[in-house]
């Protein structure tokens, strides 16, 4: 079967704009120009006609975007290319051409991007022609220039630097003194695509809130990863693009390695075509025929891994990702953990299997009585495999006695690893677990137990990064739960040695973006290290949205020391949920999640991310929250609404729900909470019954209750489904938990295998 060479259409970025660009395109597409004029507030043809507007980034970026977009429209009727790519701003045109965004939405994003980038005026950019990334970093370091970043890695012999003006002058002097190239100052408003744009990136992030990205019809290469975009990660990568380098040299090599031999530049100028020319010239001849696809291979992760590029300088090595000390402390092969999913969805089978594979997972103890958790600990302790395991410790403000009992249980059975989740402040049980057995080792304060604190808010992160409050230590010593010596050591260490930034995840979420949360927590960590002088560096991890190798790679690019997966492990044979739920998850897309109230913090309005496809839980749970917020008691709810809730949501009377609520609280030693409830609280407690009921129905896989299934999941599982589509792993029965880990980590290593991507 014949195989044709492939093609790419590329869109230029800022710098390609020029006076008079657009020509007759404005007359050919008046309806599109009308949209642009309305969004911009100034006719786009007027902007392109004179220098005054084009010297202003706020106008230059959207004007070039419009001209690129109209140039693409002019190609209507021609066959679509195999790939799309854009340099910096041009990436937005590539996303529109691929159908990920509509024209007006993208233009509004570009306008906001231009505004925030124009506001970052403390620096500029310098093109260096004649040498490349293999020489520049060492040359600058030798010259003592540390405040300049590579902003554009354009070609083997061309990079663009960004930084403060004084630092750029020093960089220019160093390049000229070394005689390795010529330097050209660029007429731009700021140090784009560098660390100095982080504040601009934070400001731009809000513009992406609520934006829906469709899956691309044609693969679009990301500036940040130099690989095809993962739709689930698009918002994060567009924010990251503002302050990370444009990896155009690697983009070109990736496309040529993928079979691209034809490049078409869509927009003004031919700068990108010129950059491609030597790469295409050096490419091996295209063979006009051959197999249409690789020969079949055995099922497993290798089936899904892209073949290593012939130009990769080193083999992809997952052990090189993240923090080596983290791997040593946790006894794992890779800087990878599987997070806890409550009610045993992270089952003993799942955790034990990971342990035998040289990895570590946390058993999902949330929602279980103490006896059930102890049985899990005994099972995992007696497992014959060589691996380690961890347990979940949830914040329980409504049942602090159980939280304390779990901490005692873990210490009694010498559990060494705990995932602390759902906390808004540090509690005595967390401190008790962390510092039981703490001591001085050759004068150095040492804790033998490890806490991974999942956080999504800076004040919570700060609490875990500080030493425990003195009053908590005094309380634990007074009760004999810590010795005075253990407390003295605790006062010199952080509550958590590992803090995981939990972003767009299932379960409890503040809907934060990993792109800002990981660096923010990292900055808090650095401040805590400087303030308290801890003997060991606190590690910062990333969780949420990790469903593809590209997403995992991005987490490490952001500086994560380790990653924690969740949703992708729920559709595995080892997960402790029903086959029906796994089947539903295995066909979900990145768009098939919704936000619903959290059952355990129902009255506070906290939200969790749940599966939307195939279930009505989110809509029904949100209706219950609205009723609680609007009415003071169940009796105040209009009779017709009460009847509908009893018929479709509860599927029983409110009186029956209340009886079950009373029995549950009595069985858990909290009968007084029900007895003392006022009418509003009574309604809330009854509504909470629905959340417990919907969870149990999903765990059982009761087909008659499918419409009420509560399944916590983030969009990562949808991204993973797309990744494994048309492979053996499309069937969840083949997705063994260690296979998922292997695919993500080896794939991430392959994404980052080329030099100058990962700083670790």
C-alpha positions in Angstrom: 0.0 0.0 0.0 1.5 3.4 -1.0 2.3 5.9 1.6 2.5 9.5 0.7 4.8 12.1 2.2 3.0 14.2 4.8 2.4 18.0 4.9 2.1 20.7 7.5 0.7 24.2 7.4 2.5 26.6 9.7 1.3 30.0 11.0 3.8 32.8 11.8 3.9 34.7 15.1 4.6 38.3 16.1 7.6 39.6 14.1 6.1 38.5 10.8 3.6 41.4 10.9 4.2 44.3 8.6 2.5 47.4 7.4 0.0 46.6 4.6 -0.4 43.0 5.5 -3.7 41.5 4.7 -4.0 43.1 1.2 -7.2 42.2 -0.5 -8.2 39.6 2.2 -10.2 42.2 4.0 -12.4 42.8 1.0 -12.7 39.0 0.3 -14.0 38.2 3.8 -16.1 41.2 5.0 -18.1 39.2 7.5 -15.0 37.9 9.3 -13.6 41.4 9.3 -16.8 42.7 10.9 -16.4 40.3 13.8 -12.8 41.4 14.2 -13.6 45.1 14.1 -16.3 44.6 16.7 -13.9 42.7 19.0 -11.0 45.0 18.5 -12.9 48.3 18.6 -10.8 49.5 15.7 -11.1 48.4 12.0 -8.5 45.7 11.5 -7.7 47.1 8.1 -6.8 50.4 9.7 -4.5 48.7 12.2 -2.6 46.9 9.4 -2.3 50.1 7.3 0.0 52.1 9.6 3.0 51.6 11.9 1.6 53.3 15.0 -0.8 50.4 15.9 1.5 47.6 14.8 4.2 48.9 17.2 1.8 48.1 20.0 1.6 44.5 21.1 -2.0 44.9 22.1 -2.9 45.5 18.4 -0.1 43.7 16.6 -1.0 40.3 18.0 -4.7 40.3 17.2 -4.1 42.0 13.8 -1.6 39.3 12.8 -4.0 36.6 14.1 -6.8 38.0 11.9 -4.5 38.1 8.8 -3.3 34.6 9.4 -6.9 33.4 9.8 -8.1 35.1 6.6 -5.1 33.6 4.8 -6.3 30.2 6.0 -9.8 30.9 4.8 -8.4 31.7 1.4 -7.2 28.1 1.2 -10.8 26.7 1.5 -11.3 23.8 -0.8 -7.7 22.6 -0.7 -7.0 19.2 1.1 -6.2 19.6 4.8 -2.6 19.0 5.8 -1.5 16.1 8.0 -0.3 18.5 10.7 -0.8 22.1 11.9 1.7 24.3 13.8 2.2 27.9 14.7 5.0 29.9 16.1 4.0 31.6 19.4 0.9 33.6 18.5 0.5 31.5 15.3 -0.4 28.5 17.6 -3.8 30.1 18.1 -4.4 30.1 14.3 -3.4 26.4 14.2 -5.9 25.6 16.9 -8.7 27.5 14.9 -7.7 25.7 11.7 -7.9 22.4 13.6 -11.4 23.2 14.9 -10.4 23.4 18.5 -11.7 27.0 18.8 -13.9 29.3 16.8 -12.6 32.5 15.3 -14.1 35.0 17.7 -13.3 33.0 20.9 -9.7 32.7 19.7 -9.5 36.4 18.8 -10.7 37.4 22.3 -8.1 35.2 23.8 -5.4 36.7 21.6 -6.5 40.2 22.5 -6.2 39.4 26.2 -2.9 37.7 25.6 -1.6 40.8 23.8 -2.8 43.0 26.7 -1.0 41.0 29.5 2.2 40.6 27.4 2.3 44.3 26.6 2.1 45.0 30.3 5.4 43.2 31.0 7.8 45.9 29.9 10.8 45.2 32.2 12.9 43.8 29.4 13.2 42.8 25.8 14.5 40.1 23.4 17.7 39.5 21.5 18.1 37.2 18.5 21.4 35.4 18.2 22.2 34.1 14.7 25.1 31.8 14.0 24.9 29.5 17.0 22.3 27.4 18.8 21.1 26.0 22.0 24.1 23.7 22.3 26.4 26.7 23.0 24.4 29.5 24.4 23.5 28.3 28.0 27.1 27.5 28.8 28.4 30.7 27.3 26.0 32.8 29.3 26.8 30.9 32.5 30.5 31.4 32.0 29.9 35.1 31.5 27.9 35.3 34.7 24.6 36.2 32.9 21.9 34.4 34.9 18.8 36.6 34.3 18.3 35.7 30.6 16.3 32.8 29.2 16.1 31.2 25.8 12.8 32.3 24.6 12.7 30.9 21.1 14.8 27.8 20.1 14.2 28.4 16.4 16.9 26.4 14.6 20.4 24.8 15.0 21.9 28.2 14.4 19.3 30.6 15.8 17.9 31.3 19.2 16.2 34.3 20.7 17.0 35.4 24.3 14.7 37.3 26.7 15.4 39.2 29.9 16.0 42.6 31.4 17.7 45.1 29.1 20.9 45.2 31.2 21.2 41.4 31.2 20.6 41.3 27.4 23.4 43.8 26.9 25.7 41.5 28.9 24.5 38.5 26.9 25.2 40.4 23.7 28.7 41.3 24.8 29.4 37.6 25.8 28.2 36.4 22.3 30.3 38.9 20.5 33.4 38.3 22.7 33.1 34.6 21.9 32.8 35.3 18.2 30.0 32.7 17.8 27.3 34.7 16.2 25.7 38.1 15.5 23.1 39.7 17.7 19.9 41.6 16.7 17.7 43.4 19.2 14.1 42.8 18.5 11.5 45.6 18.7 9.1 43.9 21.1 7.5 45.3 24.2 8.9 42.8 26.8 10.9 39.6 27.6 8.3 37.3 26.1 8.5 33.5 26.6 10.7 33.8 29.7 10.5 33.5 33.4 9.8 37.3 33.5 6.4 36.7 32.0 5.1 34.5 34.9 2.9 37.3 36.2 1.5 37.9 32.8 0.7 34.2 32.5 -1.2 34.3 35.8 -3.2 37.2 34.5 -3.9 35.4 31.2 -5.1 32.2 33.0 -8.4 33.8 34.0 -9.2 34.4 30.3 -9.2 30.6 29.7 -11.7 29.9 32.5 -14.7 28.2 31.0 -13.3 28.0 27.4 -14.2 24.7 25.8 -11.7 23.2 23.4 -12.9 20.7 20.9 -10.6 17.8 19.9 -8.5 18.8 16.9 -9.4 17.4 13.4 -5.8 17.6 12.5 -2.9 17.2 15.1 -1.6 20.6 16.3 2.0 20.7 17.6 2.4 22.5 20.9 5.1 25.2 21.3 5.7 24.0 24.9 6.1 20.2 24.3 7.0 20.1 20.6 4.5 17.2 20.3 0.8 17.0 19.3 -1.5 18.8 21.8 -3.4 16.8 24.4 -6.9 18.4 24.3 -7.2 17.9 28.1 -4.1 20.0 28.6 -4.7 22.8 26.1 -5.6 25.6 28.6 -2.6 24.7 30.8 -0.2 24.7 27.8 -1.5 28.0 26.4 -0.8 29.6 29.8 2.6 28.0 30.0 3.4 29.1 26.5 3.4 32.8 27.7 6.5 32.2 29.9 8.1 29.1 28.4 10.3 28.9 25.3 8.9 28.2 21.8 10.5 24.9 20.8 10.4 25.4 17.1 13.6 23.6 16.3 12.3 20.4 17.9 8.8 21.0 16.4 10.4 20.9 12.9 12.4 17.8 13.7 9.4 16.0 15.1 7.4 16.8 12.0 10.1 15.7 9.6 10.6 12.5 11.6 6.9 11.9 11.3 7.1 12.0 7.5 6.5 15.7 6.7 8.2 16.8 3.5 5.9 19.7 2.4 5.6 22.9 4.4 3.2 25.7 3.6 3.3 29.0 5.5 -0.1 30.6 6.0 0.2 34.3 6.7 2.5 37.1 5.9 6.2 36.5 5.2 8.2 33.3 4.8 10.3 33.2 8.0 9.1 29.8 9.1 9.5 28.4 5.6 13.1 29.5 5.7 13.7 27.8 9.1 12.3 24.6 7.7 14.4 24.6 4.5 17.7 23.2 5.9 15.8 20.6 8.1 14.0 19.3 5.0 17.2 19.3 3.0 18.9 17.2 5.6 16.0 14.8 5.9 16.4 11.3 4.5 14.8 10.7 1.1 11.1 9.8 1.3 10.3 6.2 0.2 7.3 6.3 -2.0 5.9 3.0 -0.8 5.8 0.9 2.3 3.6 -0.4 5.0 0.8 1.9 6.0 1.3 1.2 9.7 3.8 -0.6 11.9 3.7 -4.3 12.1 1.6 -5.6 15.0 3.3 -6.0 18.3 2.4 -7.7 21.6 -0.2 -5.9 23.7 1.1 -3.7 26.4 2.6 -0.2 26.8 5.0 -0.7 23.9 2.1 -0.8 21.5 1.3 2.7 22.5 4.8 4.2 22.7 6.0 6.3 19.8 9.2 5.0 18.3 12.3 6.9 19.7 13.5 9.5 17.2 16.7 8.7 15.4 18.0 12.1 16.5 17.3 11.7 20.2 20.7 12.0 21.9 19.8 9.7 24.8 17.4 6.9 25.4 14.1 7.8 27.1 14.6 7.1 30.8 11.7 7.4 33.3 14.1 7.2 36.2 15.6 10.5 35.2 12.2 12.3 35.8 11.6 14.0 39.1 13.6 13.9 42.3 16.0 11.0 42.9 15.8 11.5 46.7 12.0 11.1 46.5 12.4 7.8 44.8 14.9 6.7 47.4 12.6 7.8 50.3 9.6 6.0 48.9 11.4 3.0 47.6 10.0 3.4 44.1 11.5 3.0 40.7 9.9 6.1 39.3 8.8 9.4 40.9 5.2 8.3 40.5 2.4 7.6 43.0 -1.1 6.4 42.6 -3.4 8.5 44.7 -6.1 7.2 47.0 -9.7 7.0 45.8 -12.2 6.6 48.6 -14.3 3.6 49.5 -11.6 1.3 48.4 -11.6 2.3 44.8 -7.9 2.4 45.3 -8.2 -1.2 46.5 -5.7 -3.5 48.3 -5.3 -5.4 45.0 -4.4 -2.1 43.2 -2.0 -1.0 45.8 -0.4 -4.5 46.2 0.1 -4.8 42.4 1.8 -1.5 42.2 4.1 -2.5 45.1 5.1 -5.7 43.3 5.9 -3.5 40.2 8.2 -1.3 42.2 5.7 1.5 42.6 3.5 2.8 45.4 -0.2 3.5 45.8 -2.4 4.7 48.6 -5.3 2.6 49.8 -8.6 4.5 49.6 -9.7 4.4 53.3 -12.2 7.3 53.1 -15.7 6.3 53.9 -14.8 3.1 55.7 -15.1 2.2 59.4 -12.0 1.6 61.4 -12.3 -2.2 61.2 -12.4 -2.2 57.4 -9.3 0.0 57.2 -7.4 -2.2 59.7 -8.2 -5.3 57.6 -6.7 -3.5 54.6 -3.6 -2.6 56.5 -3.2 -6.3 57.6 -3.7 -7.5 54.1 -1.1 -5.1 52.7 1.4 -5.8 55.4 1.2 -9.5 54.8 1.3 -9.3 51.0 4.2 -11.4 49.8 5.3 -8.9 47.2 8.4 -6.7 47.7 6.7 -3.4 47.2 5.7 -0.8 49.7 2.2 0.7 50.2 0.5 3.8 51.6 -2.7 4.6 53.3 -5.1 7.6 53.0 -5.9 9.9 55.9 -8.8 12.2 55.2 -9.7 15.3 57.1 -12.9 14.6 59.1 -14.2 17.7 60.8 -17.5 16.0 61.4 -15.9 12.9 62.9 -12.5 13.8 64.5 -12.5 10.7 66.6 -12.3 8.5 63.6 -9.5 10.6 62.1 -7.5 10.3 65.3 -8.2 6.5 65.5 -6.9 6.0 62.0 -3.7 7.9 62.8 -3.3 5.7 65.9 -3.9 2.6 63.8 -1.3 3.5 61.2 1.3 4.2 63.8 0.4 0.9 65.6 0.9 -1.1 62.4 4.1 1.0 61.5 2.6 2.4 58.3 5.3 4.7 56.8 3.4 6.5 54.0 0.2 8.5 54.2 -1.6 10.7 51.7 -3.3 13.5 53.6 -6.3 14.9 51.7 -9.2 17.2 52.2 -7.5 19.3 54.9 -8.1 23.0 55.3 -5.7 23.2 58.3 -3.2 21.0 60.1 -4.8 18.7 62.7 -3.4 16.7 65.6 -3.8 13.3 64.0 -1.7 14.3 61.0 1.1 15.6 63.3 0.8 12.5 65.5 1.4 10.2 62.5 4.1 12.2 60.9 6.3 12.5 64.0 5.8 9.2 65.8 9.3 7.8 65.9 11.0 11.1 65.0 14.5 11.4 66.4 18.0 13.0 65.9 20.3 11.1 63.5 23.8 12.4 64.1 22.3 15.6 65.3 20.0 16.0 62.3 16.2 16.0 63.0 14.7 13.0 61.2 11.1 11.8 60.7 10.7 8.1 59.8 7.2 8.6 58.4 6.2 10.4 55.2 3.2 12.5 54.5 2.1 13.6 51.0 -0.2 16.5 51.7 -2.6 17.2 48.8 -3.3 20.9 48.6 -5.0 23.2 46.1 -4.9 26.4 48.2 -1.8 28.4 49.2 -2.8 28.9 52.8 -3.3 25.1 53.2 0.1 24.5 51.5 1.7 27.0 53.8 0.3 25.2 56.9 1.8 21.9 55.8 5.2 23.6 54.9 5.6 25.0 58.4 6.5 23.1 61.6 3.5 21.9 63.5 1.8 24.5 65.8 3.2 24.5 69.3 -0.3 24.0 70.8 -0.8 20.8 68.8 2.6 19.5 69.9 1.8 20.3 73.6 -1.6 18.6 73.3 -0.1 15.4 71.8 2.7 15.3 74.5 0.1 15.9 77.3 -1.9 12.9 76.0 1.1 10.7 75.6 0.7 10.5 71.8 4.2 12.0 71.2 7.2 12.0 73.5 8.8 15.2 74.5 11.8 14.2 72.4 9.6 13.5 69.3 7.9 16.9 69.8 11.3 18.7 70.0 12.3 17.1 66.7 8.9 17.9 65.1 9.4 21.6 65.9 12.4 21.6 63.5 10.6 19.9 60.6 7.7 20.6 58.2 4.4 18.9 58.8 4.7 17.3 55.3 8.0 16.5 53.6 6.1 16.2 50.3 3.3 18.6 49.2 1.3 17.7 46.1 -0.4 20.5 44.2 -3.8 19.0 43.3 -5.3 20.8 40.3 -8.1 19.8 37.9 -8.8 16.5 39.7 -11.7 14.3 40.7 -13.0 14.5 44.3 -12.3 17.6 46.2 -11.2 20.4 43.9 -10.9 24.2 43.8 -10.7 24.0 40.0 -7.2 25.3 40.0 -4.9 24.9 37.0 -1.7 22.8 37.4 0.1 25.4 35.3 -0.1 28.0 38.1 -0.6 25.8 41.1 2.7 23.8 40.9 4.9 26.9 40.5 3.0 28.7 43.2 3.4 25.8 45.7 7.0 25.6 44.6 7.5 29.2 45.5 5.9 28.7 48.9 8.2 25.7 49.4 11.3 27.8 48.6 10.2 30.5 51.0 9.6 27.9 53.8 13.0 26.3 53.2 14.7 29.7 53.4 12.8 30.7 56.6 13.1 27.5 58.6 16.4 26.0 57.2 15.1 22.4 57.1 17.8 19.8 56.7 16.0 18.1 53.7 14.4 19.8 50.7 10.6 19.6 50.7 9.4 18.0 47.4 6.5 19.4 45.4 4.3 17.0 43.3 1.6 17.5 40.8 -1.8 15.8 40.5 -4.9 16.3 38.4 -5.3 16.0 34.7 -2.5 13.5 34.3 -4.0 11.2 31.6 -1.4 11.3 28.9 2.4 11.2 28.6 2.3 14.8 27.5 0.5 15.9 30.6 2.9 14.0 32.8 5.8 15.5 30.9 4.3 19.0 31.4 4.1 18.4 35.2 7.8 17.7 35.3 8.6 20.7 33.0 6.8 22.8 35.6 9.2 21.6 38.2 7.3 18.8 39.9 9.5 16.4 41.9 6.9 13.6 41.5 3.4 13.0 40.0 0.3 11.5 41.5 -2.3 9.9 39.2 -6.0 9.2 40.1 -8.8 9.1 37.5 -6.8 6.9 35.1 -6.5 4.2 37.7 -10.3 4.0 38.2 -10.9 2.2 34.9 -8.4 -0.7 35.6 -9.1 -4.3 36.6 -7.7 -3.7 40.0 -9.9 -0.7 40.9 -12.5 -1.4 43.6 -15.5 -0.3 41.7 -18.1 -2.0 39.5 -17.5 -3.2 36.0 -20.4 -1.0 34.8 -18.6 2.1 36.1 -15.4 1.0 34.5 -17.2 0.6 31.2 -18.7 4.1 31.5 -15.3 5.6 32.3 -13.6 3.8 29.5 -15.7 5.5 26.8 -15.8 9.0 28.5 -14.3 12.0 26.7 -12.5 15.0 28.2 -15.7 16.9 28.0 -17.8 14.3 29.9 -17.3 15.7 33.5 -19.3 18.2 35.5 -19.1 19.8 38.9 -21.4 18.8 41.7 -21.6 19.5 45.4 -19.4 17.5 47.7 -21.4 15.3 50.0 -19.2 15.6 53.1 -19.2 19.4 52.9 -22.6 19.8 51.4 -23.6 23.0 53.3 -20.4 24.7 52.5 -21.0 24.5 48.7 -17.7 22.7 48.0 -17.6 21.1 44.6 -16.3 17.8 43.2 -15.7 16.8 39.6 -17.9 13.8 38.6 -18.7 11.8 35.5 -21.5 13.4 33.5 -21.9 11.0 30.6 -24.5 8.2 31.3 -25.6 9.6 34.7 -27.8 12.4 36.0 -26.1 12.7 39.4 -24.6 16.1 38.8 -27.8 17.7 37.8 -29.8 16.1 40.6 -27.1 16.9 43.3 -26.9 20.5 42.2 -30.7 20.7 42.4 -30.5 19.5 46.1 -27.9 22.2 46.9 -30.1 24.9 45.3 -33.1 23.7 47.4 -31.0 23.8 50.6 -29.8 27.3 49.8 -33.2 28.6 49.0 -35.5 27.0 51.6 -35.2 26.7 55.4 -36.8 23.3 55.6 -38.0 20.4 53.5 -41.6 21.4 54.2 -41.0 24.9 52.7 -40.1 23.3 49.3 -43.1 23.5 46.9 -45.0 20.2 47.0 -44.6 19.6 43.3 -40.8 19.9 43.6 -40.8 17.6 46.7 -42.7 15.0 44.8 -40.4 15.1 41.8 -37.3 14.7 44.0 -38.8 11.8 45.9 -39.8 10.1 42.6 -36.7 10.6 40.5 -33.8 11.4 42.8 -34.6 9.6 46.2 -36.9 7.0 44.6 -38.5 6.9 48.1 -40.2 9.3 50.4 -38.3 11.9 52.5 -39.5 10.1 55.6 -37.8 6.9 54.5 -34.6 8.8 53.8 -34.7 10.4 57.2 -35.1 7.0 58.9 -32.1 5.7 57.1 -30.2 8.9 58.0 -31.0 8.3 61.7 -29.9 4.7 61.6 -26.6 5.6 60.0 -25.8 8.3 62.6 -26.8 6.0 65.4 -24.5 3.2 64.1 -21.5 5.6 63.9 -22.0 7.0 67.4 -23.4 10.4 66.2 -27.1 10.0 67.1 -27.0 13.4 68.9 -26.1 15.2 65.7 -29.4 14.1 64.2 -31.4 14.6 67.4 -30.3 18.2 67.7 -30.7 19.2 64.1 -32.9 22.2 63.3 -35.1 22.0 60.2 -32.5 23.4 57.8 -29.8 21.1 59.2 -32.3 18.2 59.0 -32.8 18.8 55.3 -29.0 18.9 54.7 -28.5 15.6 56.5 -31.2 14.0 54.5 -29.7 15.4 51.3 -26.4 13.9 52.3 -28.0 10.5 52.3 -28.4 10.9 48.5 -24.6 11.3 48.1 -23.9 8.2 50.1 -26.6 6.3 48.2 -25.4 7.3 44.8 -21.8 6.3 45.6 -22.9 2.9 46.9 -25.1 2.3 43.8 -22.1 3.1 41.5 -19.7 0.8 43.5 -22.3 -2.0 43.3 -22.9 -1.4 39.6 -26.7 -1.5 40.1 -28.0 -1.0 36.6 -31.4 0.2 37.9 -29.7 3.1 39.6 -27.4 4.1 36.8 -29.0 7.5 36.5 -27.9 8.2 40.1 -24.3 7.0 39.9 -21.9 9.3 41.6 -18.5 8.7 40.0 -15.7 11.0 40.9 -13.4 11.6 37.9 -11.5 14.3 36.1 -11.0 14.8 32.4 -7.7 12.8 32.6 -9.5 9.6 32.0 -11.0 11.0 28.8 -7.6 12.0 27.6 -6.3 8.6 28.3 -9.2 7.0 26.4 -8.2 9.0 23.3 -4.6 8.0 23.7 -5.4 4.3 23.7 -8.2 4.3 21.2 -7.8 1.6 18.6 -5.2 -0.3 20.8 -5.7 -3.2 23.1 -5.9 -0.8 26.1 -9.2 0.6 24.7 -10.6 -2.4 26.7 -10.3 -1.5 30.4 -9.7 -5.1 31.2 -6.3 -4.7 29.7 -5.4 -1.6 31.6 -3.6 -3.1 34.6 -2.5 -0.4 36.9 1.2 -0.9 36.4 0.7 -0.9 32.6 -1.0 2.6 32.9 1.9 3.8 35.0 4.4 2.4 32.5 2.7 4.0 29.5 2.5 7.4 31.2 6.0 7.5 32.6 7.9 6.0 29.7 5.9 8.1 27.3 6.7 11.3 29.3 10.4 10.3 29.3 10.2 10.0 25.5 8.5 13.4 25.2 11.3 14.9 27.3 14.1 12.8 25.9 15.5 15.6 23.8 17.8 18.1 25.6 17.0 21.3 27.4 13.4 20.3 28.2 13.5 19.1 31.7 15.6 20.8 34.3 16.0 17.8 36.6 
